Amino acid sequence: MTDRLRLILFDVDGTLVDSQASILGAMAAAFAATGQPAPDRAAVLGIVGLSLDHAMARLAPTATAKAQADLVAAYKDAFFAQRLAGAAPPILYPGARETVERLAAQPGTLLGVATGKSRRGLDALLESLGMERSFITRQVADDHPSKPHPSMILTAMAETGVAAADTVMVGDTSYDMDMAQAAGVAGIGVSWGYHAPAALAAARRVIDRFGDLPGAMDAIRKETR
């Protein structure tokens, strides 16, 4: 009997790539352009992973709905301007490319993305990294409620035909782990991202290196059989 299909979903910012320089720069530009008091670095990194409307509501809670919408638009403009200006793409974390390629080469293993990025932003990033063919399902903020709503994971499972017991969500924030729990799948937290490991309480495992990911997944799979 052959093994069942396995689906591995990755968050992007703070998990696959270190994009904090781009995020912090675009956020500073957005708040400056709209005349809003700028949040500090910790506050900005704390909302990475949320959809932009939810992120701005947290960063500017006393602003009007229109002002928050203006911040979203200004952030998108600033991020796009960075790309037009030839800014260097975010850097893959050590071991990310090798691990993704190794997993993608395994028979019966499917890879996907579940991210708070827009589709335009995700596609541009993956193309710049030469990873546009690595992920067969791409779930983005354009099409779903913000994390930790389980919609992204549930849709990815429906697209690939993989059951919850054979699906893993890999991410660096509490939003990723809470999303995994809400979808009924195992969450693997990574310690190198934007939330402290202590915040990843809903994770089944927390890893410190990308190279530890295959072993963590195998251990979880054995537990669920």
C-alpha positions as CSV (number, residue, x, y, z in Angstrom):
1,M,0.0,0.0,0.0
2,T,1.4,3.4,-0.9
3,D,1.7,6.2,1.6
4,R,-1.0,8.9,1.6
5,L,-0.4,12.3,0.2
6,R,1.2,14.8,2.5
7,L,0.6,18.6,2.3
8,I,3.1,21.0,3.9
9,L,2.0,24.7,4.0
10,F,4.5,27.4,4.7
11,D,4.0,30.9,5.9
12,V,6.4,33.4,4.1
13,D,7.5,36.5,6.0
14,G,9.5,35.4,9.1
15,T,9.4,31.7,8.0
16,L,10.8,31.3,4.5
17,V,12.3,34.8,4.2
18,D,13.5,37.6,6.4
19,S,11.6,40.5,5.0
20,Q,11.6,42.8,8.0
21,A,13.7,45.5,6.3
22,S,11.1,45.8,3.5
23,I,8.2,45.6,5.8
24,L,9.6,48.2,8.3
25,G,10.5,50.6,5.4
26,A,7.1,50.4,3.7
27,M,5.3,50.8,7.0
28,A,7.3,53.9,8.0
29,A,6.6,55.3,4.5
30,A,2.9,54.6,4.8
31,F,2.5,56.3,8.2
32,A,4.6,59.3,7.1
33,A,2.5,59.6,3.9
34,T,-0.8,59.6,5.9
35,G,0.4,61.8,8.8
36,Q,-0.2,59.1,11.4
37,P,2.1,58.5,14.4
38,A,4.5,55.7,13.4
39,P,4.5,52.5,15.5
40,D,7.7,51.1,16.9
41,R,9.6,48.2,15.4
42,A,8.3,45.6,17.8
43,A,4.7,46.6,17.1
44,V,5.2,46.3,13.3
45,L,6.9,42.9,13.5
46,G,4.1,41.8,15.9
47,I,1.5,42.1,13.2
48,V,3.4,40.4,10.4
49,G,1.2,37.6,9.1
50,L,-2.1,39.4,9.5
51,S,-4.0,40.8,6.5
52,L,-3.2,44.5,6.0
53,D,-6.6,45.7,7.1
54,H,-6.3,43.8,10.4
55,A,-2.7,44.9,10.8
56,M,-3.5,48.6,10.4
57,A,-6.4,48.3,12.8
58,R,-4.0,47.1,15.4
59,L,-1.2,49.6,14.6
60,A,-3.6,52.6,14.5
61,P,-6.5,51.6,16.7
62,T,-7.7,55.2,17.2
63,A,-7.7,56.1,13.6
64,T,-10.9,56.3,11.6
65,A,-11.8,53.5,9.2
66,K,-10.9,55.7,6.3
67,A,-7.6,56.6,7.8
68,Q,-6.8,52.9,8.3
69,A,-7.8,52.2,4.7
70,D,-5.5,55.0,3.6
71,L,-2.7,53.3,5.5
72,V,-3.3,50.1,3.7
73,A,-3.2,51.8,0.3
74,A,-0.1,53.8,1.3
75,Y,1.7,50.6,2.4
76,K,0.9,48.8,-0.8
77,D,2.2,51.8,-2.8
78,A,5.4,52.0,-0.7
79,F,6.0,48.3,-1.1
80,F,5.5,48.4,-4.8
81,A,7.8,51.5,-5.1
82,Q,10.5,49.5,-3.4
83,R,10.3,46.9,-6.1
84,L,10.3,49.5,-8.9
85,A,13.4,51.1,-7.3
86,G,15.2,47.8,-7.6
87,A,15.3,47.0,-3.9
88,A,17.0,43.7,-3.0
89,P,14.4,40.9,-2.4
90,P,14.0,39.5,1.1
91,I,16.6,36.9,2.0
92,L,15.8,33.2,2.4
93,Y,16.6,31.9,5.9
94,P,19.5,29.5,6.1
95,G,18.5,26.0,4.9
96,A,15.1,27.2,3.4
97,R,15.8,26.5,-0.2
98,E,17.5,23.2,0.4
99,T,14.7,22.0,2.6
100,V,12.0,23.1,0.3
101,E,13.7,21.4,-2.7
102,R,14.3,18.2,-0.7
103,L,10.7,18.0,0.4
104,A,9.3,18.8,-3.1
105,A,11.3,16.0,-4.5
106,Q,9.7,13.4,-2.2
107,P,7.0,11.3,-3.9
108,G,3.6,12.0,-2.4
109,T,4.7,15.3,-0.8
110,L,2.9,18.5,-1.9
111,L,4.0,22.0,-0.9
112,G,2.0,25.2,-0.5
113,V,1.9,28.7,0.9
114,A,-0.5,30.3,3.3
115,T,0.4,34.0,3.7
116,G,-0.9,37.4,4.6
117,K,0.7,38.7,1.4
118,S,-1.2,39.8,-1.6
119,R,-1.1,37.5,-4.7
120,R,0.9,40.2,-6.6
121,G,3.4,40.4,-3.7
122,L,3.8,36.7,-3.3
123,D,4.1,36.0,-7.0
124,A,6.8,38.7,-7.4
125,L,8.7,37.4,-4.4
126,L,8.7,33.8,-5.5
127,E,9.8,34.8,-9.0
128,S,12.7,36.9,-7.6
129,L,13.8,33.9,-5.6
130,G,13.4,31.4,-8.4
131,M,10.9,29.4,-6.4
132,E,7.7,30.0,-8.5
133,R,7.4,26.3,-9.2
134,S,7.9,25.1,-5.7
135,F,4.4,25.5,-4.4
136,I,1.4,24.0,-6.0
137,T,-1.2,25.8,-3.9
138,R,-0.8,29.5,-2.9
139,Q,-3.3,30.9,-0.5
140,V,-3.1,34.7,-0.1
141,A,-4.8,37.5,1.7
142,D,-6.7,38.6,-1.4
143,D,-8.9,35.5,-1.2
144,H,-9.4,34.8,2.5
145,P,-10.2,36.2,5.9
146,S,-7.1,37.2,7.9
147,K,-5.2,34.6,9.9
148,P,-5.9,32.9,12.3
149,H,-9.1,32.1,10.4
150,P,-8.7,28.6,9.0
151,S,-9.9,29.4,5.5
152,M,-6.4,29.3,3.9
153,I,-5.6,25.9,5.1
154,L,-9.1,24.5,4.5
155,T,-8.9,25.7,0.9
156,A,-5.4,24.3,0.3
157,M,-6.6,20.9,1.6
158,A,-9.6,21.1,-0.7
159,E,-7.5,22.0,-3.7
160,T,-5.0,19.2,-3.1
161,G,-7.3,16.5,-1.8
162,V,-5.2,16.0,1.3
163,A,-6.8,15.2,4.7
164,A,-6.2,17.2,7.8
165,A,-4.3,14.3,9.4
166,D,-1.7,14.6,6.6
167,T,-1.4,18.4,6.6
168,V,1.2,20.5,8.4
169,M,1.4,24.3,8.7
170,V,4.8,25.8,9.2
171,G,5.0,29.3,10.5
172,D,6.7,31.8,12.9
173,T,3.7,33.5,14.5
174,S,0.9,32.7,16.9
175,Y,-1.5,33.5,14.0
176,D,0.0,30.6,12.0
177,M,-0.3,28.2,14.9
178,D,-3.8,29.3,15.9
179,M,-4.9,29.0,12.2
180,A,-3.5,25.4,12.1
181,Q,-5.3,24.5,15.3
182,A,-8.6,26.0,14.0
183,A,-8.2,24.0,10.8
184,G,-7.5,20.8,12.7
185,V,-4.0,20.3,11.4
186,A,-0.6,20.1,13.1
187,G,1.4,23.3,13.4
188,I,5.2,23.5,13.5
189,G,6.5,26.7,14.8
190,V,9.9,28.1,13.8
191,S,12.0,29.9,16.4
192,W,13.8,32.3,14.0
193,G,10.8,34.5,13.0
194,Y,9.0,37.5,14.3
195,H,7.1,36.0,17.3
196,A,9.0,34.6,20.3
197,P,8.9,30.8,20.6
198,A,6.9,31.2,23.9
199,A,4.1,32.7,21.8
200,L,3.7,29.6,19.7
201,A,1.7,27.7,22.3
202,A,-0.6,26.0,19.8
203,A,2.4,24.4,17.9
204,R,2.9,20.6,18.0
205,R,6.6,21.2,17.6
206,V,8.9,24.2,17.5
207,I,12.1,23.9,15.5
208,D,15.3,25.9,15.6
209,R,16.7,25.1,12.2
210,F,15.2,24.4,8.8
211,G,17.0,21.1,8.6
212,D,14.9,19.9,11.6
213,L,11.7,20.2,9.7
214,P,11.5,16.8,8.0
215,G,12.2,15.0,11.3
216,A,9.6,17.0,13.1
217,M,7.0,16.2,10.4
218,D,7.8,12.5,10.5
219,A,7.4,12.4,14.3
220,I,4.0,14.2,14.0
221,R,2.9,11.8,11.3
222,K,3.7,8.8,13.4
223,E,1.7,10.2,16.3
224,T,-1.4,10.5,14.0
225,R,-1.3,7.1,12.6
